[in-house]
Amino acid sequence: MRQKVLFINPNRFLYPPVIPIGIEYLVHSLRRNSIIVEVADLCFSANPSEEIEDRIKSFNPDAVCMTIRNIDSALYENNEYFLPQIRSYVEQIKSLADTSVIIGGAGLLVDAQGILNFVGADIAVVGPGEETLP
């Protein structure tokens, strides 16, 4: 049976919206390795938690990968910290399915172990994941 991986882009920051280019590279790499892949981009989702639940239930992934591009908005006057919301997504995923949650992305370069511990994911991939993840 072929493995199934769900990628989630948790970035909800709309100003500016950012294309999840890292996920696109990884999707191609996994498909090349005969892994079935779906992507949930939560950026424009009306209800991210509902979308996560729907995707988990309908796709039943063996693993869920989530990108952490930034840990905060880096806006001096109104900084928004993203990791608490990502942690709530990880908790939701783990409550819905017996699956591994894997995080990656440029934001991990700040403190991969600390971010892994904070959000409660199972694995952190630091650096390009095109070879590591498959």
Sequence and secondary structure as in RCSB ss.txt:
>XXXX:A:sequence
MRQKVLFINPNRFLYPPVIPIGIEYLVHSLRRNSIIVEVADLCFSANPSEEIEDRIKSFNPDAVCMTIRNIDSAL
YENNEYFLPQIRSYVEQIKSLADTSVIIGGAGLLVDAQGILNFVGADIAVVGPGEETLP
>XXXX:A:secstr
   EEEEEE     SS    HHHHHHHHHHHHTT EEEEEEGGG S HHHHHHHHHHHH  SEEEEE S SB   
SSS  B HHHHHHHHHHHHHH S EEEEESGGGGS HHHHHHHHT SEEE S  TTT  
